[in-house]
Amino acid sequence: MNRSRVSLLPAVLVTAALLLSADRAAAQEIALTPLQSKEVATGYRADALKLKTVVNDKGETIGRISDFVFGKDNNIYVVLGVGDLTGLTGQLIAIPFHALKLDDPSDNIVLPGASRAALEKLPVFVSNR
């Protein structure tokens, strides 16, 4: 075997291994999912939901959306003002965003099964940030 080929072989193998491992590392680092533009376009912007009234499934006003919290657990929480008719001066509570029903035929934001009295018993939301 040619001596120059033998001495190049380890260098070629090391380079190939490095390139393959770099490709795998890059593929593992990216965990993005392609978004469906139509799905995103028909969604709701946070600004459009802020200060909206929330009702229960009986149509009774139970609070108003005050803010949103994006948790370190990758969940989204809705901060509701409850305890008065406007939802602005009462206590703040946080509920999981997925608990809300946004596409109600009545065009209301619905929190099924909730009552103002039950929400007022939940722990008060206090932001640490």
C-alpha positions in Angstrom: 0.0 0.0 0.0 1.2 3.5 -0.7 2.6 5.1 2.4 1.0 8.5 1.7 -2.4 6.9 1.5 -1.9 5.1 4.8 -1.0 8.3 6.6 -4.0 10.1 5.1 -6.5 7.4 6.1 -6.7 8.3 9.8 -7.1 12.0 9.1 -9.9 11.3 6.6 -11.6 9.0 9.1 -11.4 11.5 11.9 -12.7 14.3 9.7 -15.6 12.1 8.5 -16.5 11.2 12.1 -16.4 14.9 13.2 -18.6 15.9 10.3 -21.1 13.2 11.0 -21.3 13.9 14.7 -21.7 17.7 13.9 -24.6 16.9 11.6 -26.3 14.7 14.3 -25.7 17.4 17.0 -27.2 20.1 14.8 -30.2 17.9 14.0 -30.8 17.1 17.7 -30.5 20.8 18.8 -33.3 22.0 16.6 -36.7 20.8 17.9 -38.9 23.2 15.9 -42.1 22.1 14.3 -43.2 23.8 11.1 -46.2 26.0 11.7 -49.3 25.8 9.7 -49.8 29.4 8.6 -53.6 29.0 8.3 -53.8 27.7 11.9 -51.7 30.5 13.2 -53.6 33.1 11.2 -57.0 32.0 12.7 -55.7 32.0 16.2 -56.0 34.7 18.9 -53.5 37.4 19.7 -53.0 37.9 23.4 -53.7 41.7 23.0 -57.1 40.8 21.5 -58.0 38.7 24.5 -56.8 41.0 27.2 -59.6 42.7 29.2 -62.2 40.4 27.7 -65.0 39.2 29.9 -65.0 35.5 30.8 -68.4 33.8 31.4 -69.3 30.3 32.7 -71.3 27.8 30.7 -74.5 29.4 32.1 -73.5 32.8 30.6 -72.8 34.4 33.9 -69.9 36.8 34.0 -67.2 35.4 36.3 -64.1 37.5 35.5 -62.0 39.4 33.1 -58.7 38.5 31.5 -56.0 40.6 33.1 -52.8 39.1 31.7 -51.1 35.9 30.5 -48.1 34.1 32.1 -45.9 31.8 30.0 -44.6 29.3 32.5 -41.2 27.7 32.6 -43.1 24.4 32.2 -44.1 25.6 28.7 -47.7 26.0 29.8 -49.7 29.2 29.3 -51.8 30.6 32.2 -54.5 33.2 32.1 -54.6 35.7 34.9 -58.2 36.6 35.7 -59.6 39.4 37.7 -62.5 38.1 39.8 -64.5 39.3 42.7 -66.4 42.3 41.3 -68.6 42.9 38.3 -65.9 44.5 36.2 -63.2 42.0 37.0 -60.7 44.9 37.3 -60.6 45.6 41.0 -61.1 42.1 42.4 -58.4 39.6 43.2 -56.2 38.0 40.6 -56.1 34.3 40.0 -54.3 32.1 37.4 -55.9 29.3 35.5 -54.5 27.1 32.7 -55.2 28.6 29.3 -56.4 25.3 28.0 -59.3 25.4 30.5 -60.9 28.3 28.4 -63.2 27.6 25.6 -62.6 30.4 23.0 -64.7 29.2 20.0 -68.0 29.3 21.8 -70.9 29.9 19.4 -72.0 32.8 21.5 -68.7 34.5 20.8 -67.9 34.5 24.5 -64.8 33.3 26.3 -66.1 30.5 28.4 -64.7 28.8 31.5 -66.9 25.7 31.7 -68.1 24.6 35.1 -66.8 27.7 36.9 -68.5 30.1 39.2 -67.4 33.4 40.6 -67.6 32.0 44.1 -65.4 29.0 43.3 -62.8 31.2 41.5 -62.7 33.6 44.5 -61.6 30.6 46.7 -58.6 29.9 44.5 -55.2 31.2 45.7 -54.4 34.8 44.8 -52.0 35.2 41.9 -48.9 37.2 42.8 -46.2 37.6 40.1 -42.6 37.0 41.1 -41.4 39.0 38.1 
